[in-house]
Every structure is written in structure tokens, then in C-alpha cells.
Amino acid sequence: MRMSTTKRRTPLGLMSLAGAAALMAVSALTVGLLAGDSGAATSVAPQNTAEPSITGTTRVGQVLRTTRGTWTGTTPIRYVYRWFRCEGAGKPDASDCTRIANADNASYSLREADAGFRIRSQVVARNGDGQDTATSNATAVVTSAKPFNTTEPSIAGTARVGSLLKANRGQWGGDTPITYSFVWLRCNDKGDNCSEIQGANDSEYEIRDSDTGRTIRVRVIARNDRGSTSAISNQTGVVGSNQPPPPPPGSSLPVGDLKAAGDRLVVASVQFSPNPVTSRTAPITVRVRVTARGSRPVNGALVFMRGTPRVVSGQTQATQADGYVTLTLIPNELFPQPRNGFNVQFFVKAYRKGDPGLGGIAGYRLVQVRLAG
């Protein structure tokens, strides 16, 4: 007897639908993962694409404003502002300029210290991924109504007693007209610890014995209707003396040893103190040196000095072994009122007692001292 079996079969349509659903689920997961990868945010540090720029009038008291420029990068971006004072245009990144203290906003009010300089702004942009810096172009030179110095004063001349120094006032800006005055300063050999030289207020100064071993500077004061500003020169070299070193023992010439037949006294140097003279009553000290026979100092020569006209009481003294004599001249009622640009002339005679009035070995010289008032 033959037995038969019956098999259960899944309908073909149902199998196709189940397989398709599984395939679609896997595909959807794959697409979702891929989509998630391609949509991740990319972080970028700030980068400047257009530099900042400054607007405003470059005059003390006016306000300058800077843009921050144009930037790319992941937001948010934070911006910090800096301002710089430059000599000339300065380097494009302001690395050779001076950063201005307490100036960290997008606007800056120009100060007196800015006069004569040019200004740059700088913007620093930061986010969580880094930072970048951009610097503006330099402005025009900042001007001021009050005088301001652009080139410091200077001194021309030789740093030696008796030499004439001349001050160059330098270059200045500000509202015109501007007037200038001068103050000469005596400093130590390093140019420090300076003090004003009494009565030295011209653009020229004659170096004195008291300046020996020191240096000289000049202060220039510029004034207009808006105020005054001063600037000081660099110092000169150390002032040297024009006096020869003291003669060795026995090297001076006694006036009695000179021969009328060939020797002649020479008034070698005449130095006034004060110089210039600023008073019509204060005594004037004069140091005179007498030489002969190849500039050797003469001992015992008589030196007479008086003003021409007679505006001081004359005095006669004898030279010492070094050839020097110091005279003190007292102005009388005829002495002129000291004022700039005028001089007083003096007659000096060196002679030997007993010689004829216009003969013998006598020497003569006319000298003058400046007045200042």
C-alpha cells in the first residue's frame, strides 16, 4: 500500500515581500550612516580677507575709528582692537611701532603724544579653533594746534673753551605763527644732571672756563597761541680747555730777561666771565695770558685793561709764572644797558715797568665781550 505525504509551502509572494523589506532596512541603515558622515561640521580658525581701515581727522583731539575688516572662520568670532603710534609709516604689521596704552576699542581719541606720528589700528580675531591678526594702513601724520617737535634740536660747533656753539632749533609743527626761545644747559660728562646756564638764552653760546669737563645741551621752547612745547638736543662732546698745560718749572720767562731789540710781549688770550654780560653793575672778571719767544709764558709782565669808551674802571696787575693774570673790572655809570646783539670793546696792554710808553717790548690787543638782556 503506498503512503503519500503532504508538504506545506510558503506562498511565493510572501517570501518576496519579506526579503524586500529586509533589503530595504539594510539599505536605509547604510544610507543613514553615509549621510551622517557627510553632514559633520568642519571647524575653521579665523582668517582675514580684507584688512581693517581707519577713518577720521588726524589732529589732536579728534576721534579715529577703525573697521574690523572682513573675516572667515567658524562662528562665533571675538574681536580685540589695538592702536599703535608709528614713526613714519612703520612696518605693515606695526612691529616697529609703539602700542598705545589703554586703547582697546574700535575708536581712539588722538592725544598730544601722537602729534608728529602716524597711527595704525590692529584687529585680533579669535574663535575656538585659533586666531589671526590684521593691521590697517598708517594714517597721515597727526598734527596739533599746539607746537610739536618732529626733528629734535642739534648743536654745531667745537666743544672747547672759547668756541662758539650754534643751536639748530629742529623742525616743528602746529598752528603758526610759532616763536622760539633757547636755554643752554650745562651737564655732566654723560649729558645728565643738567642745569641752566645763567644768561645763556640766545641761539649761540660761547663756551666758558666753567664748562671744562662738562657737556652742553640746548633746550628749544616753541610757543604759539595754543601753548608751548620744548625739546632738548643731544649733548656735545666733553668740553676741553683752550689753556695750555701748566709750564714745567723754569720754563716761564721773567719779563726782565726780554730784550727790547727783538722780544715782544703777546696778549695770547682774553677770557671774560660772565660772557655774555647781563648786568650793567656787576663786576666783570677777565683772565689774560701773556707770552713771548715761541708762546712761552711770561712772569711779571704788567697787564692794563680798560673799556673803550671808558665804561669800566681800569686795572693793572702783573702776570704769574704761568703767564696768567686775573683782572676785575667795575662798570661805571656809562656802562650800556645789556641787550642782545651789542658788545663792549676793551683795550689790553702788556708791558714792562720802566719801558717807554710806546716802545720797548709792549704788546697790545683790542677785544670785546657780548651783551645779553
Secondary structure, DSSP 4 states (H G I P E B T S, - for coil): -----------HHHHHHHHHHHHHHHHHHHHHHHHHHHTPPPP---EEEE---EES--BTT-EEEE---EEESSSP-EEEEEEEEESTT--TT-TTSEEPTT--SSEEE--GGGTT-EEEEEEEEEETTEEEEEEPPP-PPPB-SS-EEEE--EEES--BTTPEEEEE--EEESSSP-EEEEEEEEE-TTS-S-EEPTT--SSEEE--GGGTT-EEEEEEEEEETTEEEEEEPPP-PPPBP-SPPPPPTT-SEEGGG--TTT---EEEEEEEESSSB--SSS-EEEEEEEEETTTEEEES-EEEEEESS--EE-EEEE--TTSEEEEEEEE-TTSPPP-TT-EEEEEEEEE-TTS-TTSTT-EEEEEEEEB--
